Amino acid sequence: LEDYQTVYAKKSGAVAAPTAGLHFTKSLLEKLKKKGIIIVGVTLHVNYATFNPVREEDIKRHKMYQEYYEFPKETVCEIEKARKNKNKVIAVGTTSCRVLETVAGLFRSLKPEACNLKLETCKGWTDLFIYPPYRFKLTDNLITNFHFPKSTLLMLVSAFASKDLIIKAYQEAIKEKYRFFSYGDCMIIL
């Protein structure tokens, strides 16, 4: 409960650590801020269902269970500014990405190139299951760990970068003996 928390964690409620964020130290966050990177948060209380393997032959039949999220006003404002200034929105972790995309889905007219998103502060429950050929609306780049086969998390990153590119990245990771899964190495997908 204490060792596997990010240095920026604020709320209890998830059943698993936000592992992509474990790669950040206070020192690294300060360096990023000095370079002009704006850091804001979202909340997703991950439950065990996130880690359920997809057992359906037709992945569209896989059931994602609802998880609670919060998308605070500060994050809304910073994303609107980022879009207006043509800056990138980088999700740290698949859970953060799911929150961004859930919120984007609430606003049907939202387009990735929009300069004025008019997002609102919101919170609620999401069961968004992202798999190819999903079109991302708010997430430009993704920092994530290397995930289990047949997981919803692996399907999300395959949607983000293409299945072929992810397979190549995983082959390279195996060759170079990267550490896999929740507490292993991470990658950034641009």
PyMOL CGO cylinders between C-alpha atoms (Angstrom):
from pymol import cmd
from pymol.cgo import CYLINDER

trace = [
    CYLINDER, 0.00, 0.00, 0.00, 2.94, 2.34, 0.51, 0.3, 1, 1, 1, 1, 1, 1,
    CYLINDER, 2.94, 2.34, 0.51, 5.86, 0.98, -1.51, 0.3, 1, 1, 1, 1, 1, 1,
    CYLINDER, 5.86, 0.98, -1.51, 3.96, 0.75, -4.78, 0.3, 1, 1, 1, 1, 1, 1,
    CYLINDER, 3.96, 0.75, -4.78, 2.56, 4.27, -4.96, 0.3, 1, 1, 1, 1, 1, 1,
    CYLINDER, 2.56, 4.27, -4.96, 3.54, 7.05, -7.29, 0.3, 1, 1, 1, 1, 1, 1,
    CYLINDER, 3.54, 7.05, -7.29, 5.23, 10.09, -5.81, 0.3, 1, 1, 1, 1, 1, 1,
    CYLINDER, 5.23, 10.09, -5.81, 2.21, 12.11, -6.92, 0.3, 1, 1, 1, 1, 1, 1,
    CYLINDER, 2.21, 12.11, -6.92, -0.58, 9.82, -5.64, 0.3, 1, 1, 1, 1, 1, 1,
    CYLINDER, -0.58, 9.82, -5.64, -3.39, 11.67, -3.84, 0.3, 1, 1, 1, 1, 1, 1,
    CYLINDER, -3.39, 11.67, -3.84, -6.38, 9.34, -3.49, 0.3, 1, 1, 1, 1, 1, 1,
    CYLINDER, -6.38, 9.34, -3.49, -6.95, 5.80, -2.29, 0.3, 1, 1, 1, 1, 1, 1,
    CYLINDER, -6.95, 5.80, -2.29, -9.34, 3.49, -4.06, 0.3, 1, 1, 1, 1, 1, 1,
    CYLINDER, -9.34, 3.49, -4.06, -7.59, 1.45, -6.75, 0.3, 1, 1, 1, 1, 1, 1,
    CYLINDER, -7.59, 1.45, -6.75, -6.83, -2.23, -6.24, 0.3, 1, 1, 1, 1, 1, 1,
    CYLINDER, -6.83, -2.23, -6.24, -3.55, -1.95, -8.16, 0.3, 1, 1, 1, 1, 1, 1,
    CYLINDER, -3.55, -1.95, -8.16, -0.70, 0.51, -8.31, 0.3, 1, 1, 1, 1, 1, 1,
    CYLINDER, -0.70, 0.51, -8.31, -0.61, 2.92, -11.27, 0.3, 1, 1, 1, 1, 1, 1,
    CYLINDER, -0.61, 2.92, -11.27, 2.57, 1.23, -12.43, 0.3, 1, 1, 1, 1, 1, 1,
    CYLINDER, 2.57, 1.23, -12.43, 3.50, 3.42, -15.41, 0.3, 1, 1, 1, 1, 1, 1,
    CYLINDER, 3.50, 3.42, -15.41, 3.76, 6.30, -12.94, 0.3, 1, 1, 1, 1, 1, 1,
    CYLINDER, 3.76, 6.30, -12.94, 6.19, 4.39, -10.71, 0.3, 1, 1, 1, 1, 1, 1,
    CYLINDER, 6.19, 4.39, -10.71, 8.95, 5.35, -13.14, 0.3, 1, 1, 1, 1, 1, 1,
    CYLINDER, 8.95, 5.35, -13.14, 8.68, 9.01, -12.10, 0.3, 1, 1, 1, 1, 1, 1,
    CYLINDER, 8.68, 9.01, -12.10, 10.61, 10.44, -9.15, 0.3, 1, 1, 1, 1, 1, 1,
    CYLINDER, 10.61, 10.44, -9.15, 10.12, 13.86, -7.57, 0.3, 1, 1, 1, 1, 1, 1,
    CYLINDER, 10.12, 13.86, -7.57, 13.44, 14.90, -9.11, 0.3, 1, 1, 1, 1, 1, 1,
    CYLINDER, 13.44, 14.90, -9.11, 12.38, 13.80, -12.61, 0.3, 1, 1, 1, 1, 1, 1,
    CYLINDER, 12.38, 13.80, -12.61, 9.04, 15.60, -12.29, 0.3, 1, 1, 1, 1, 1, 1,
    CYLINDER, 9.04, 15.60, -12.29, 10.86, 18.79, -11.28, 0.3, 1, 1, 1, 1, 1, 1,
    CYLINDER, 10.86, 18.79, -11.28, 13.17, 18.49, -14.31, 0.3, 1, 1, 1, 1, 1, 1,
    CYLINDER, 13.17, 18.49, -14.31, 10.14, 18.06, -16.58, 0.3, 1, 1, 1, 1, 1, 1,
    CYLINDER, 10.14, 18.06, -16.58, 8.44, 21.12, -15.06, 0.3, 1, 1, 1, 1, 1, 1,
    CYLINDER, 8.44, 21.12, -15.06, 11.61, 23.20, -15.58, 0.3, 1, 1, 1, 1, 1, 1,
    CYLINDER, 11.61, 23.20, -15.58, 11.48, 22.24, -19.26, 0.3, 1, 1, 1, 1, 1, 1,
    CYLINDER, 11.48, 22.24, -19.26, 7.95, 23.61, -19.49, 0.3, 1, 1, 1, 1, 1, 1,
    CYLINDER, 7.95, 23.61, -19.49, 6.05, 20.33, -19.25, 0.3, 1, 1, 1, 1, 1, 1,
    CYLINDER, 6.05, 20.33, -19.25, 2.69, 20.88, -17.54, 0.3, 1, 1, 1, 1, 1, 1,
    CYLINDER, 2.69, 20.88, -17.54, 1.73, 17.98, -15.27, 0.3, 1, 1, 1, 1, 1, 1,
    CYLINDER, 1.73, 17.98, -15.27, -1.89, 17.47, -14.26, 0.3, 1, 1, 1, 1, 1, 1,
    CYLINDER, -1.89, 17.47, -14.26, -3.79, 14.49, -12.95, 0.3, 1, 1, 1, 1, 1, 1,
    CYLINDER, -3.79, 14.49, -12.95, -6.80, 12.31, -13.43, 0.3, 1, 1, 1, 1, 1, 1,
    CYLINDER, -6.80, 12.31, -13.43, -8.13, 9.56, -11.17, 0.3, 1, 1, 1, 1, 1, 1,
    CYLINDER, -8.13, 9.56, -11.17, -9.19, 6.07, -12.14, 0.3, 1, 1, 1, 1, 1, 1,
    CYLINDER, -9.19, 6.07, -12.14, -9.88, 3.57, -9.38, 0.3, 1, 1, 1, 1, 1, 1,
    CYLINDER, -9.88, 3.57, -9.38, -8.71, 0.46, -11.17, 0.3, 1, 1, 1, 1, 1, 1,
    CYLINDER, -8.71, 0.46, -11.17, -10.41, -2.77, -10.15, 0.3, 1, 1, 1, 1, 1, 1,
    CYLINDER, -10.41, -2.77, -10.15, -9.39, -6.38, -10.73, 0.3, 1, 1, 1, 1, 1, 1,
    CYLINDER, -9.39, -6.38, -10.73, -11.40, -6.53, -13.95, 0.3, 1, 1, 1, 1, 1, 1,
    CYLINDER, -11.40, -6.53, -13.95, -8.76, -4.48, -15.76, 0.3, 1, 1, 1, 1, 1, 1,
    CYLINDER, -8.76, -4.48, -15.76, -6.44, -7.46, -15.45, 0.3, 1, 1, 1, 1, 1, 1,
    CYLINDER, -6.44, -7.46, -15.45, -8.92, -10.10, -16.59, 0.3, 1, 1, 1, 1, 1, 1,
    CYLINDER, -8.92, -10.10, -16.59, -7.62, -11.72, -19.75, 0.3, 1, 1, 1, 1, 1, 1,
    CYLINDER, -7.62, -11.72, -19.75, -9.81, -11.47, -22.82, 0.3, 1, 1, 1, 1, 1, 1,
    CYLINDER, -9.81, -11.47, -22.82, -11.19, -14.96, -23.29, 0.3, 1, 1, 1, 1, 1, 1,
    CYLINDER, -11.19, -14.96, -23.29, -13.71, -14.20, -26.03, 0.3, 1, 1, 1, 1, 1, 1,
    CYLINDER, -13.71, -14.20, -26.03, -12.72, -15.19, -29.54, 0.3, 1, 1, 1, 1, 1, 1,
    CYLINDER, -12.72, -15.19, -29.54, -14.50, -12.05, -30.75, 0.3, 1, 1, 1, 1, 1, 1,
    CYLINDER, -14.50, -12.05, -30.75, -12.94, -9.34, -28.56, 0.3, 1, 1, 1, 1, 1, 1,
    CYLINDER, -12.94, -9.34, -28.56, -15.99, -7.12, -29.05, 0.3, 1, 1, 1, 1, 1, 1,
    CYLINDER, -15.99, -7.12, -29.05, -17.84, -9.50, -26.72, 0.3, 1, 1, 1, 1, 1, 1,
    CYLINDER, -17.84, -9.50, -26.72, -15.39, -8.98, -23.85, 0.3, 1, 1, 1, 1, 1, 1,
    CYLINDER, -15.39, -8.98, -23.85, -17.06, -7.24, -20.89, 0.3, 1, 1, 1, 1, 1, 1,
    CYLINDER, -17.06, -7.24, -20.89, -15.15, -4.45, -19.17, 0.3, 1, 1, 1, 1, 1, 1,
    CYLINDER, -15.15, -4.45, -19.17, -16.42, -3.76, -15.69, 0.3, 1, 1, 1, 1, 1, 1,
    CYLINDER, -16.42, -3.76, -15.69, -17.00, -0.20, -14.58, 0.3, 1, 1, 1, 1, 1, 1,
    CYLINDER, -17.00, -0.20, -14.58, -14.28, 1.77, -12.82, 0.3, 1, 1, 1, 1, 1, 1,
    CYLINDER, -14.28, 1.77, -12.82, -14.70, 5.15, -11.13, 0.3, 1, 1, 1, 1, 1, 1,
    CYLINDER, -14.70, 5.15, -11.13, -12.88, 8.15, -12.61, 0.3, 1, 1, 1, 1, 1, 1,
    CYLINDER, -12.88, 8.15, -12.61, -12.45, 11.86, -11.91, 0.3, 1, 1, 1, 1, 1, 1,
    CYLINDER, -12.45, 11.86, -11.91, -11.35, 14.45, -14.45, 0.3, 1, 1, 1, 1, 1, 1,
    CYLINDER, -11.35, 14.45, -14.45, -10.68, 17.66, -12.49, 0.3, 1, 1, 1, 1, 1, 1,
    CYLINDER, -10.68, 17.66, -12.49, -11.14, 21.23, -13.71, 0.3, 1, 1, 1, 1, 1, 1,
    CYLINDER, -11.14, 21.23, -13.71, -7.37, 21.93, -13.64, 0.3, 1, 1, 1, 1, 1, 1,
    CYLINDER, -7.37, 21.93, -13.64, -6.83, 19.06, -16.07, 0.3, 1, 1, 1, 1, 1, 1,
    CYLINDER, -6.83, 19.06, -16.07, -9.64, 20.30, -18.31, 0.3, 1, 1, 1, 1, 1, 1,
    CYLINDER, -9.64, 20.30, -18.31, -8.07, 23.77, -18.46, 0.3, 1, 1, 1, 1, 1, 1,
    CYLINDER, -8.07, 23.77, -18.46, -4.57, 22.50, -19.18, 0.3, 1, 1, 1, 1, 1, 1,
    CYLINDER, -4.57, 22.50, -19.18, -5.74, 20.17, -21.94, 0.3, 1, 1, 1, 1, 1, 1,
    CYLINDER, -5.74, 20.17, -21.94, -7.68, 23.02, -23.54, 0.3, 1, 1, 1, 1, 1, 1,
    CYLINDER, -7.68, 23.02, -23.54, -4.52, 25.16, -23.42, 0.3, 1, 1, 1, 1, 1, 1,
    CYLINDER, -4.52, 25.16, -23.42, -2.40, 22.32, -24.82, 0.3, 1, 1, 1, 1, 1, 1,
    CYLINDER, -2.40, 22.32, -24.82, -4.77, 21.85, -27.75, 0.3, 1, 1, 1, 1, 1, 1,
    CYLINDER, -4.77, 21.85, -27.75, -4.96, 25.59, -28.41, 0.3, 1, 1, 1, 1, 1, 1,
    CYLINDER, -4.96, 25.59, -28.41, -1.14, 25.80, -28.42, 0.3, 1, 1, 1, 1, 1, 1,
    CYLINDER, -1.14, 25.80, -28.42, -0.79, 22.60, -30.49, 0.3, 1, 1, 1, 1, 1, 1,
    CYLINDER, -0.79, 22.60, -30.49, 1.04, 20.83, -27.65, 0.3, 1, 1, 1, 1, 1, 1,
    CYLINDER, 1.04, 20.83, -27.65, 0.86, 17.10, -26.99, 0.3, 1, 1, 1, 1, 1, 1,
    CYLINDER, 0.86, 17.10, -26.99, -1.22, 15.38, -24.32, 0.3, 1, 1, 1, 1, 1, 1,
    CYLINDER, -1.22, 15.38, -24.32, 0.78, 12.49, -22.88, 0.3, 1, 1, 1, 1, 1, 1,
    CYLINDER, 0.78, 12.49, -22.88, -1.02, 9.86, -20.82, 0.3, 1, 1, 1, 1, 1, 1,
    CYLINDER, -1.02, 9.86, -20.82, 1.04, 8.17, -18.14, 0.3, 1, 1, 1, 1, 1, 1,
    CYLINDER, 1.04, 8.17, -18.14, -0.44, 4.70, -18.14, 0.3, 1, 1, 1, 1, 1, 1,
    CYLINDER, -0.44, 4.70, -18.14, -3.29, 2.93, -19.83, 0.3, 1, 1, 1, 1, 1, 1,
    CYLINDER, -3.29, 2.93, -19.83, -5.63, 3.90, -16.98, 0.3, 1, 1, 1, 1, 1, 1,
    CYLINDER, -5.63, 3.90, -16.98, -4.99, 7.61, -17.52, 0.3, 1, 1, 1, 1, 1, 1,
    CYLINDER, -4.99, 7.61, -17.52, -5.46, 7.07, -21.24, 0.3, 1, 1, 1, 1, 1, 1,
    CYLINDER, -5.46, 7.07, -21.24, -8.82, 5.39, -20.63, 0.3, 1, 1, 1, 1, 1, 1,
    CYLINDER, -8.82, 5.39, -20.63, -9.95, 8.37, -18.54, 0.3, 1, 1, 1, 1, 1, 1,
    CYLINDER, -9.95, 8.37, -18.54, -8.91, 10.84, -21.25, 0.3, 1, 1, 1, 1, 1, 1,
    CYLINDER, -8.91, 10.84, -21.25, -10.71, 8.83, -23.91, 0.3, 1, 1, 1, 1, 1, 1,
    CYLINDER, -10.71, 8.83, -23.91, -13.79, 8.31, -21.74, 0.3, 1, 1, 1, 1, 1, 1,
    CYLINDER, -13.79, 8.31, -21.74, -14.11, 12.05, -21.25, 0.3, 1, 1, 1, 1, 1, 1,
    CYLINDER, -14.11, 12.05, -21.25, -13.51, 12.66, -24.96, 0.3, 1, 1, 1, 1, 1, 1,
    CYLINDER, -13.51, 12.66, -24.96, -16.31, 10.22, -25.72, 0.3, 1, 1, 1, 1, 1, 1,
    CYLINDER, -16.31, 10.22, -25.72, -18.72, 12.30, -23.64, 0.3, 1, 1, 1, 1, 1, 1,
    CYLINDER, -18.72, 12.30, -23.64, -18.31, 15.14, -26.08, 0.3, 1, 1, 1, 1, 1, 1,
    CYLINDER, -18.31, 15.14, -26.08, -19.39, 13.80, -29.49, 0.3, 1, 1, 1, 1, 1, 1,
    CYLINDER, -19.39, 13.80, -29.49, -18.20, 16.80, -31.48, 0.3, 1, 1, 1, 1, 1, 1,
    CYLINDER, -18.20, 16.80, -31.48, -14.68, 16.56, -30.06, 0.3, 1, 1, 1, 1, 1, 1,
    CYLINDER, -14.68, 16.56, -30.06, -11.93, 16.32, -32.67, 0.3, 1, 1, 1, 1, 1, 1,
    CYLINDER, -11.93, 16.32, -32.67, -8.24, 15.78, -31.84, 0.3, 1, 1, 1, 1, 1, 1,
    CYLINDER, -8.24, 15.78, -31.84, -7.22, 18.90, -33.74, 0.3, 1, 1, 1, 1, 1, 1,
    CYLINDER, -7.22, 18.90, -33.74, -9.81, 21.10, -32.03, 0.3, 1, 1, 1, 1, 1, 1,
    CYLINDER, -9.81, 21.10, -32.03, -8.38, 24.26, -30.49, 0.3, 1, 1, 1, 1, 1, 1,
    CYLINDER, -8.38, 24.26, -30.49, -11.16, 24.85, -28.01, 0.3, 1, 1, 1, 1, 1, 1,
    CYLINDER, -11.16, 24.85, -28.01, -12.35, 21.60, -26.53, 0.3, 1, 1, 1, 1, 1, 1,
    CYLINDER, -12.35, 21.60, -26.53, -14.87, 23.10, -24.11, 0.3, 1, 1, 1, 1, 1, 1,
    CYLINDER, -14.87, 23.10, -24.11, -14.38, 20.17, -21.76, 0.3, 1, 1, 1, 1, 1, 1,
    CYLINDER, -14.38, 20.17, -21.76, -16.15, 20.21, -18.43, 0.3, 1, 1, 1, 1, 1, 1,
    CYLINDER, -16.15, 20.21, -18.43, -15.05, 18.85, -15.09, 0.3, 1, 1, 1, 1, 1, 1,
    CYLINDER, -15.05, 18.85, -15.09, -16.59, 15.44, -14.76, 0.3, 1, 1, 1, 1, 1, 1,
    CYLINDER, -16.59, 15.44, -14.76, -16.55, 12.22, -12.81, 0.3, 1, 1, 1, 1, 1, 1,
    CYLINDER, -16.55, 12.22, -12.81, -18.34, 8.96, -13.16, 0.3, 1, 1, 1, 1, 1, 1,
    CYLINDER, -18.34, 8.96, -13.16, -17.91, 5.36, -14.19, 0.3, 1, 1, 1, 1, 1, 1,
    CYLINDER, -17.91, 5.36, -14.19, -16.23, 3.99, -17.28, 0.3, 1, 1, 1, 1, 1, 1,
    CYLINDER, -16.23, 3.99, -17.28, -16.25, 0.60, -18.93, 0.3, 1, 1, 1, 1, 1, 1,
    CYLINDER, -16.25, 0.60, -18.93, -14.44, 1.81, -22.05, 0.3, 1, 1, 1, 1, 1, 1,
    CYLINDER, -14.44, 1.81, -22.05, -12.63, -1.06, -23.78, 0.3, 1, 1, 1, 1, 1, 1,
    CYLINDER, -12.63, -1.06, -23.78, -10.08, 0.25, -26.28, 0.3, 1, 1, 1, 1, 1, 1,
    CYLINDER, -10.08, 0.25, -26.28, -8.86, -2.09, -29.01, 0.3, 1, 1, 1, 1, 1, 1,
    CYLINDER, -8.86, -2.09, -29.01, -7.86, -1.73, -32.67, 0.3, 1, 1, 1, 1, 1, 1,
    CYLINDER, -7.86, -1.73, -32.67, -8.98, 0.18, -34.73, 0.3, 1, 1, 1, 1, 1, 1,
    CYLINDER, -8.98, 0.18, -34.73, -9.89, 2.75, -32.06, 0.3, 1, 1, 1, 1, 1, 1,
    CYLINDER, -9.89, 2.75, -32.06, -9.32, 6.41, -32.99, 0.3, 1, 1, 1, 1, 1, 1,
    CYLINDER, -9.32, 6.41, -32.99, -7.80, 8.31, -30.06, 0.3, 1, 1, 1, 1, 1, 1,
    CYLINDER, -7.80, 8.31, -30.06, -9.31, 11.74, -29.40, 0.3, 1, 1, 1, 1, 1, 1,
    CYLINDER, -9.31, 11.74, -29.40, -7.35, 13.26, -26.51, 0.3, 1, 1, 1, 1, 1, 1,
    CYLINDER, -7.35, 13.26, -26.51, -4.27, 11.08, -26.06, 0.3, 1, 1, 1, 1, 1, 1,
    CYLINDER, -4.27, 11.08, -26.06, -1.33, 12.01, -28.29, 0.3, 1, 1, 1, 1, 1, 1,
    CYLINDER, -1.33, 12.01, -28.29, 1.43, 9.96, -26.64, 0.3, 1, 1, 1, 1, 1, 1,
    CYLINDER, 1.43, 9.96, -26.64, 1.42, 7.14, -24.10, 0.3, 1, 1, 1, 1, 1, 1,
    CYLINDER, 1.42, 7.14, -24.10, 3.86, 6.00, -21.43, 0.3, 1, 1, 1, 1, 1, 1,
    CYLINDER, 3.86, 6.00, -21.43, 3.09, 2.43, -20.45, 0.3, 1, 1, 1, 1, 1, 1,
    CYLINDER, 3.09, 2.43, -20.45, 4.56, -0.81, -19.15, 0.3, 1, 1, 1, 1, 1, 1,
    CYLINDER, 4.56, -0.81, -19.15, 4.90, -4.03, -21.13, 0.3, 1, 1, 1, 1, 1, 1,
    CYLINDER, 4.90, -4.03, -21.13, 1.64, -5.95, -20.60, 0.3, 1, 1, 1, 1, 1, 1,
    CYLINDER, 1.64, -5.95, -20.60, 0.42, -9.55, -20.45, 0.3, 1, 1, 1, 1, 1, 1,
    CYLINDER, 0.42, -9.55, -20.45, -0.76, -11.32, -23.59, 0.3, 1, 1, 1, 1, 1, 1,
    CYLINDER, -0.76, -11.32, -23.59, -4.54, -11.32, -24.10, 0.3, 1, 1, 1, 1, 1, 1,
    CYLINDER, -4.54, -11.32, -24.10, -4.95, -8.37, -21.72, 0.3, 1, 1, 1, 1, 1, 1,
    CYLINDER, -4.95, -8.37, -21.72, -7.14, -5.35, -22.36, 0.3, 1, 1, 1, 1, 1, 1,
    CYLINDER, -7.14, -5.35, -22.36, -4.04, -3.26, -21.66, 0.3, 1, 1, 1, 1, 1, 1,
    CYLINDER, -4.04, -3.26, -21.66, -2.09, -4.88, -24.48, 0.3, 1, 1, 1, 1, 1, 1,
    CYLINDER, -2.09, -4.88, -24.48, -5.05, -4.33, -26.79, 0.3, 1, 1, 1, 1, 1, 1,
    CYLINDER, -5.05, -4.33, -26.79, -5.14, -0.65, -25.85, 0.3, 1, 1, 1, 1, 1, 1,
    CYLINDER, -5.14, -0.65, -25.85, -1.46, -0.16, -26.71, 0.3, 1, 1, 1, 1, 1, 1,
    CYLINDER, -1.46, -0.16, -26.71, -1.97, -2.13, -29.93, 0.3, 1, 1, 1, 1, 1, 1,
    CYLINDER, -1.97, -2.13, -29.93, -4.75, 0.29, -30.84, 0.3, 1, 1, 1, 1, 1, 1,
    CYLINDER, -4.75, 0.29, -30.84, -2.48, 3.21, -30.03, 0.3, 1, 1, 1, 1, 1, 1,
    CYLINDER, -2.48, 3.21, -30.03, 0.61, 2.15, -31.96, 0.3, 1, 1, 1, 1, 1, 1,
    CYLINDER, 0.61, 2.15, -31.96, -0.64, -0.65, -34.24, 0.3, 1, 1, 1, 1, 1, 1,
    CYLINDER, -0.64, -0.65, -34.24, -0.47, -4.32, -33.47, 0.3, 1, 1, 1, 1, 1, 1,
    CYLINDER, -0.47, -4.32, -33.47, 2.54, -4.83, -35.76, 0.3, 1, 1, 1, 1, 1, 1,
    CYLINDER, 2.54, -4.83, -35.76, 4.61, -2.12, -34.09, 0.3, 1, 1, 1, 1, 1, 1,
    CYLINDER, 4.61, -2.12, -34.09, 3.76, -3.41, -30.61, 0.3, 1, 1, 1, 1, 1, 1,
    CYLINDER, 3.76, -3.41, -30.61, 4.76, -6.96, -31.61, 0.3, 1, 1, 1, 1, 1, 1,
    CYLINDER, 4.76, -6.96, -31.61, 8.12, -5.59, -32.84, 0.3, 1, 1, 1, 1, 1, 1,
    CYLINDER, 8.12, -5.59, -32.84, 8.59, -3.62, -29.61, 0.3, 1, 1, 1, 1, 1, 1,
    CYLINDER, 8.59, -3.62, -29.61, 7.82, -6.71, -27.52, 0.3, 1, 1, 1, 1, 1, 1,
    CYLINDER, 7.82, -6.71, -27.52, 10.21, -8.85, -29.57, 0.3, 1, 1, 1, 1, 1, 1,
    CYLINDER, 10.21, -8.85, -29.57, 12.94, -6.26, -28.95, 0.3, 1, 1, 1, 1, 1, 1,
    CYLINDER, 12.94, -6.26, -28.95, 12.09, -6.18, -25.24, 0.3, 1, 1, 1, 1, 1, 1,
    CYLINDER, 12.09, -6.18, -25.24, 12.35, -9.98, -25.00, 0.3, 1, 1, 1, 1, 1, 1,
    CYLINDER, 12.35, -9.98, -25.00, 15.66, -9.96, -26.90, 0.3, 1, 1, 1, 1, 1, 1,
    CYLINDER, 15.66, -9.96, -26.90, 17.09, -7.25, -24.64, 0.3, 1, 1, 1, 1, 1, 1,
    CYLINDER, 17.09, -7.25, -24.64, 15.71, -8.93, -21.48, 0.3, 1, 1, 1, 1, 1, 1,
    CYLINDER, 15.71, -8.93, -21.48, 13.42, -6.08, -20.41, 0.3, 1, 1, 1, 1, 1, 1,
    CYLINDER, 13.42, -6.08, -20.41, 11.34, -6.66, -17.31, 0.3, 1, 1, 1, 1, 1, 1,
    CYLINDER, 11.34, -6.66, -17.31, 7.72, -7.24, -18.19, 0.3, 1, 1, 1, 1, 1, 1,
    CYLINDER, 7.72, -7.24, -18.19, 4.33, -6.64, -16.60, 0.3, 1, 1, 1, 1, 1, 1,
    CYLINDER, 4.33, -6.64, -16.60, 3.23, -4.27, -13.89, 0.3, 1, 1, 1, 1, 1, 1,
    CYLINDER, 3.23, -4.27, -13.89, 6.53, -3.61, -12.14, 0.3, 1, 1, 1, 1, 1, 1,
    CYLINDER, 6.53, -3.61, -12.14, 8.79, -3.90, -15.17, 0.3, 1, 1, 1, 1, 1, 1,
    CYLINDER, 8.79, -3.90, -15.17, 10.22, -1.56, -17.72, 0.3, 1, 1, 1, 1, 1, 1,
    CYLINDER, 10.22, -1.56, -17.72, 8.15, 0.98, -19.59, 0.3, 1, 1, 1, 1, 1, 1,
    CYLINDER, 8.15, 0.98, -19.59, 8.05, 2.56, -23.02, 0.3, 1, 1, 1, 1, 1, 1,
    CYLINDER, 8.05, 2.56, -23.02, 6.77, 5.75, -24.55, 0.3, 1, 1, 1, 1, 1, 1,
    CYLINDER, 6.77, 5.75, -24.55, 4.66, 5.48, -27.67, 0.3, 1, 1, 1, 1, 1, 1,
    CYLINDER, 4.66, 5.48, -27.67, 4.83, 8.61, -29.83, 0.3, 1, 1, 1, 1, 1, 1,
]
cmd.load_cgo(trace, "trace")
